Amino acid sequence: MGLRNMVAPGAGCPIRNVLDRVSDRWSLLILRALDGQTLRFTVLKREIGDISQRMLAQTLRRLEQDGYVSRKVTASIPPRVDYSLTPLGRSFLECVTPVIAWAHANQKAVRAARTAYVPPPANVAL
């Protein structure tokens, strides 16, 4: 089955429904940070770097809701919360790891293209 046959127009598109949730600014970075390890919230925040505490919490909740990440609370003082990838999260990460590697290898070329880009004049139809 070709990609065209899988992509249905409209908001009910199942592919769009899934990809919208994992193609935001933070999800791939979180999934990549959890690759092969279980991390506490504060360590995960440190791994990501420039993510706010609120955004990390929201993104983790969405990833947990969609089945990519599991959250384990251990009763202690203070409570310990650990995050790890689920089998679904690991299988997704396996698929996107080549894309992440491509982005890493080509980031300079993409930045150079952005710098060199000259937008068409406003009066020219796209």
N, C-alpha and C positions, 0 to 999 in steps of 0.2 A: 504494500500500500504506500503510495507516494505521499509526500508532505501535503500537497494540495488537497488530497482526499481526507486528511486528518484535520485540516484547519477549516472550521465552519465559521462563517461570518456572524457577527452579533455578539452580544454580551454573554450568551449562554455557551460560548465556545469552551470546551473542556480544557484545551491546551492553554488558552489565555488564562483561564481560571487558576491553573497550576503555576504557570510561568510568572504571572503577576506577583505571586506571593514570594517567589524566590529570586526575583530579579530586581529587588529593591537595593538600596545602597549598602545594606549591612548584612543581609542573610548569607551570602556566599562567604563573606569574611568570617562570620560566626561559625558556619559549618566547617570551613577550612581550619579554623583554630581548634575545633573539637575533633579533628581527624586523628584517630588513634589514641585519644586521651579523654579523660573525664576532668572537667575543670569547675572550680567554684566560681560564683558570679564575679567576685573581685579580681580573680586571676584572669578570667575571660575578658573583663573590661580592660585590664592592663595589656593583654595580648592584642586587642583590637586597637587600642590607643585613643583615637579621637572621637569615640562614640560616647554620648552622654549616658548616664545611668538610666534615665527614663527610656531612651530609645533602645538601649540594650534589653531592658526588661520587656518592653513592648514586642521587640523582634523575637526574643526568646519565647514569649507566650504564643506568638503566631506560628513559630517553627514547631513548638510542642503541639499546638492545636492541629497542625497539618501532619504530624507524625514523624517529623525529621529528627526531633530532639526529645530526649527523655529528661525528666527532672526528678531527682531523688532527694527528699528531705530527711535528714537524720536528726532525731531529737537530741539536742545538746544545747548548751548555753554558751554563746548564741546558737540558734539552729543552723545546721550545716546544710547547704543546698548545693548539689552537684549536678552538672549538666553533661550529657554525653549524646553521641549520635545513636539513633536507632538503626536497625537494619535498612529501613527505607532511606534514612539520611545518608548512610554509607553508600548505598547503591546509587543515589543521586549524585553524591560527591564523586564517585568513580566516573560517572558520565561527564561531569563538568570539569574535572581536573585537566583534561587537555585544553579546554577553553581558557582556564586560569593560566596554564603554562604559556599558551599563545599570547595572552594579554601581557604577561610578564616579559616575554621575549620581544614583543613588538611595541611596548609602551613608548619608546623614544620615537619610533617612526610615526605613531599616531599623533604624538605631541607635535612633531615637526610638521605633519600635514595640517593640523589645526592652526599652527602659526602661519603657515604659508597660504592658507585658504583666503581667497578674496571673494566675498559674497557678490552675487550679481547686482547690478543697479536695481533700485527699487521699481523702476518703470518697466522692467523686463519681466514678462510672464514666466512663471516657473513651469 
